[in-house]
Amino acid sequence: LLEVPGLFCPGKGEIASSCTAKDVLERQLGYADMYLDYATVIPPLSGSLGVRGGSFNVVRSHLFKFLHRYLEENHDLRSWLGDQELNTIKQARDLMTDLRSRYNKIDEEQLRLKNSWGDDSSWYRRHRRRNTEEPDEPIQLSIEERKQLAKLRIQKMKEQRMKKFVNTD
């Protein structure tokens, strides 16, 4: 819901075949703009995501989710948003202006060729495996086989920890 708050509003949440890449872009930028408007009127609780950065950390985290697909293509803006020096709504609006101006120069055809248009560009899909070689059905392991795999993973973690310990001496 953080990436697409309009998910349950008919016609606003989905990326349908009738939806253009520009529509999706404007939708996501619109959500971010609207969120900044709300955060100006009703700021998040200070310190709710740590003392350093205060309530702006909440704003920052929401912007990352709304804009994830576009920040992945604009590493400088992603770094800027993550920088603790960016800590005001005005600075966030400046970032939005910069992001919007970059995409306004791109036509629909070029925008559809960008990674931000792909299904896997969603914030919710950022940790999914991209390995197409994996079988569709999971391999069934016995309890004993699972125990053995767990023991091997634990042993590997112990070895890695020992390497770190030895390297720090």
Buried (B, 14 or more C-beta within 10 A) or exposed (E): EBBBBBEEEEEBBBBEEEEBBBEBBBBBBEBBBEBBEEBEEEBBEEEEBEEEBBBBBBBBEBBBBBBBBBBBBBEEBBEBBEEEEBBEBEBBBEBBEEBBEEBEEBEEEEBBEBEBBEEEBBBEBEEEEEEEEEEEEEEEEEEEEEEEEEEEEEEEEEEEEEEEEEEEE
